[in-house]
Amino acid sequence: MLDVPRGHPGHPPLTRPVALLGWLARREAKVLAFAVALGVVESVSLAAVPYLLGVALDAGLAEGLSPGLLRACALLLLVGLVGAGASALGHVGEIGAWLHGAFRTSRLVGHHVTRTGDAISDELPTGEVVSTVASDAFHIGNMMEVFPRFVGSVVAYVVVAVVVLQQSVPLGLAILVGLPLTTTVLAVMVRPLHTRQAAHREASGRLTTLGSDTVSGLRVLRGIGGEDVFAARYAEQSQRVRAAGVGVASTSAILQALQVLLPGLFVAGVVWFGAHLALRGQISAGQLVAFYGYTAFLAEPLRNATQFVQMFTRARVGARKVVAVLKVQPAAGSIAESEAADAAVDDAGDEGAVAPPSPARPAGDLVDLSSGVRIRPGRTTAIVSARPDDSAALASRLGRLDDAAGAVTLDGTPLTDLPLAEVRRRVVVAGATPQLFTGRLREELDVRDRGDEAALYRALEVADAHDVLTSMPEGLDGEITEKGRSLSGGQRQRVALARALLTEAETLVLVEPTSAVDAHTEARIAARLAESRAGRTTVVVTASPLVLEHADEVVLLDGGRERARGTHRELLARAVAGDPDAAAYRGVVTRQAAADEPAAEKEEVR
């Protein structure tokens, strides 16, 4: 019962926040049913105490120490023991409900984010997504935790209503009508509380986003002297969060004060009315004590109902944010296709642990219709552009990273007509910015868990990453810190290159794979890369002459369209002969060569 949810979290309805909450409740129906049953037993046991006290008092006043009094006392003891046991076990059930509600929500968001890629950060601030896991999921768990107590309180209220109406209709009506009126007054305070909680949640999300953006760009901010500006913005937003929090706290404090004041006034009124009826002989002394006990007891269901309304209000706000995250669709394919692609990678990893797949050659040309670039199979093609954004966009289209970016065909078939899992298996794109995670170097490289250590060393050899191994006493088992910060810029880039090579993809697209290394290292990588990928399709986005020298073909992009094609030496020779297209190519390459050396040296030091 206290185990956290495992396996796939499922596919909830995204029509309304309440629909998501209902779906989560159904997913943990057994845990909730257990907790609700015990909550009902506990509440009914507590509700029976005033009745048994009244019976015992009447028996004692009428008969003294008699069997009737002893039976009432024995029943009172039994009810107390049952209530205590139900309370203890019910608390375990409530904790289980919280765990399932909170962690299932967190896993829903986590699974979805990993399958939407850049689309999630394009549509929602990072802080907003983080807050759904760090805050909203816990509010949903809190609602699941108090739900059993709320149901138990409702059942106990009905039981007490039946009993008091049987004993005294006037006093029973006073209790049963007055209590809902008191609850209604408290419910009026919930709407402004909901509004202020939503405003506080929005302000907190913006503060988290601002903080994460500042930390991720801290090095740049220090370089341009912008720390003070961002610190001032953070302080300003922090004050907004504080002000919104004070607004929530003041409304919540008033609500909590009314939770004490209104039930107290209600109890005083019931006792006065009951005493008046007792003096007139309409109820006995024992019944008066019982009615007082009922009134005092019903204050607890009132608190539970009010608490549930508060928790439900917060959970609904959180569920709205969770739904907003879950509605984001990946830029390529659908969520179902992304999950199928992930499953295919996992299956490939399991099979690869026994026998790594042999390299295969694509069946035909890879053609980008937007630029007119045709990538021939089994060759290394370099893409050169004066505008790096154009060449990076081409690489993105070749890997079907965004279905709206433009049409690409593989052997005459549009990539969008192929299953996303097949595209991910056959075409792998390694971006310009290496993304590394915390963990062992072995895990960073062997993402499909094939267990082929010799292949790891071969990939590191091609990427000229021996210094990464020597910098870690544990070698492949050495730990890499978050985002690879324990490595230099050049080392991160070479680890990412080795990881890409280990995929053994039919078509491998590399975006600026050597931009952060020095010229000598770049020359070695270029030669080894061409040798290791011989006979397979490789696309390299670069303007470095050291890499272009080893390409089978070089394509120059101008304005996003193919302008010139040939080998590096052919294009340079044509430029000397006066070809304007080749001259444009030479201009891009020579300008890049002049800028590469100092930039690479600085990056390697970092």
SULHUWO-V638520 format. One record per helix or strand of 2 or more residues. SS is the DSSP state (H for helix, E for strand). FROM is the first residue (numbers start at 1). TO is the last residue. Records with the same first field share a line. If there is no record, write none. Layout:
SS->FROM-TO ; FROM-TO
This chain:
H->17-27 ; 29-63 ; 67-116 ; 118-123 ; 126-167 ; 169-216 ; 218-224 ; 227-279 ; 285-326 ; 335-352 ; 388-398 ; 415-417 ; 420-426 ; 441-445 ; 453-462 ; 466-470 ; 475-477 ; 482-484 ; 489-501 ; 519-532 ; 545-548 ; 568-576 ; 580-605
E->366-368 ; 373-375 ; 380-385 ; 408-410 ; 413-414 ; 427-430 ; 439-440 ; 479-480 ; 507-511 ; 537-541 ; 553-558 ; 561-566
